[in-house]
Amino acid sequence: MSNWIEIAALEDIPRLGARVVKTDTMDVAVFRTRDDQVFALKDACPHKQGPLSQGIVSGTTVTCPMHNWKIDLEKGCALGPDEGCTNVFRTKVENGKVYLAI
């Protein structure tokens, strides 16, 4: 069973951008796509731990700013030929507010 925490208003996350939520154990990057889908990943590329929150969002992928790895926002996994995954967190949007499952 998930506990949902409110993290931001949808409008506070830029389209094709991200915001970082700091937890006790890690930073979580919360992304907003062009069509207002919201995804959350551990803010660390599986390659060299680059800050995914600083990457460029295109469709449902983010490109790591360090080495241009493309990471699928739904699965948290690198697109081929690169390999590796980062943690994925469930999100939901209700009444213009973004929630993260913890």
C-alpha positions as CSV (number, residue, x, y, z in Angstrom):
1,M,0.0,0.0,0.0
2,S,1.4,3.4,-1.0
3,N,1.4,6.6,1.0
4,W,0.9,9.6,-1.4
5,I,2.6,12.9,-0.6
6,E,1.8,16.1,-2.3
7,I,5.0,17.5,-3.8
8,A,4.0,20.4,-6.1
9,A,1.4,22.1,-8.1
10,L,1.6,20.8,-11.7
11,E,2.1,24.4,-12.9
12,D,5.3,24.6,-10.7
13,I,7.0,21.9,-12.8
14,P,8.0,23.3,-16.2
15,R,6.8,21.5,-19.3
16,L,9.7,19.5,-20.6
17,G,11.5,20.0,-17.3
18,A,11.9,18.7,-13.8
19,R,11.9,19.6,-10.1
20,V,13.9,17.8,-7.4
21,V,12.3,16.3,-4.3
22,K,14.8,15.6,-1.5
23,T,14.1,12.6,0.7
24,D,16.1,11.1,3.6
25,T,17.8,8.6,1.3
26,M,17.9,10.2,-2.2
27,D,16.9,13.0,-4.5
28,V,13.9,12.2,-6.8
29,A,13.5,14.0,-10.1
30,V,9.9,14.7,-11.0
31,F,9.4,15.3,-14.8
32,R,6.6,16.9,-16.8
33,T,6.1,16.1,-20.4
34,R,4.8,18.4,-23.1
35,D,1.3,16.8,-22.7
36,D,1.4,17.1,-18.8
37,Q,2.3,13.5,-18.0
38,V,4.3,13.4,-14.8
39,F,7.0,10.8,-14.0
40,A,9.5,10.4,-11.1
41,L,12.9,8.8,-11.2
42,K,15.8,8.7,-8.8
43,D,17.8,11.7,-9.8
44,A,20.8,9.7,-10.9
45,C,21.6,8.2,-14.3
46,P,22.4,4.5,-14.1
47,H,25.7,5.2,-16.0
48,K,27.7,7.7,-13.9
49,Q,25.0,9.0,-11.6
50,G,24.5,12.2,-13.6
51,P,21.7,14.5,-12.5
52,L,18.7,13.5,-14.7
53,S,16.7,16.5,-13.4
54,Q,19.1,18.7,-15.4
55,G,18.5,16.7,-18.6
56,I,16.4,17.4,-21.6
57,V,12.9,15.8,-21.8
58,S,11.6,14.7,-25.2
59,G,8.4,12.6,-25.4
60,T,8.7,10.1,-22.5
61,T,12.5,10.1,-22.3
62,V,15.1,12.3,-20.6
63,T,18.7,12.7,-21.9
64,C,21.3,12.7,-19.2
65,P,23.3,15.9,-19.3
66,M,26.6,14.1,-18.7
67,H,26.9,11.5,-21.4
68,N,23.7,11.8,-23.4
69,W,22.2,8.5,-22.3
70,K,18.5,8.4,-23.0
71,I,16.4,7.2,-20.0
72,D,12.8,6.0,-20.4
73,L,10.7,8.0,-17.9
74,E,8.1,5.2,-17.5
75,K,10.5,2.3,-16.8
76,G,13.7,4.1,-15.7
77,C,15.8,2.1,-18.0
78,A,18.4,3.3,-20.6
79,L,17.5,3.0,-24.2
80,G,19.8,0.7,-26.3
81,P,22.6,0.3,-26.9
82,D,23.1,1.6,-23.4
83,E,22.1,-0.6,-20.4
84,G,21.0,0.1,-16.8
85,C,18.0,1.3,-14.8
86,T,17.3,3.8,-12.1
87,N,14.5,3.7,-9.5
88,V,11.0,4.7,-10.7
89,F,8.4,6.2,-8.4
90,R,4.6,6.3,-9.0
91,T,3.0,9.7,-9.5
92,K,-0.5,11.0,-9.9
93,V,-2.1,14.4,-10.6
94,E,-5.3,15.3,-9.0
95,N,-6.9,18.8,-9.0
96,G,-3.7,20.3,-10.4
97,K,-1.5,18.9,-7.6
98,V,1.2,16.3,-8.1
99,Y,1.6,13.4,-5.7
100,L,4.4,11.0,-5.2
101,A,4.0,7.4,-3.9
102,I,6.4,6.6,-1.0
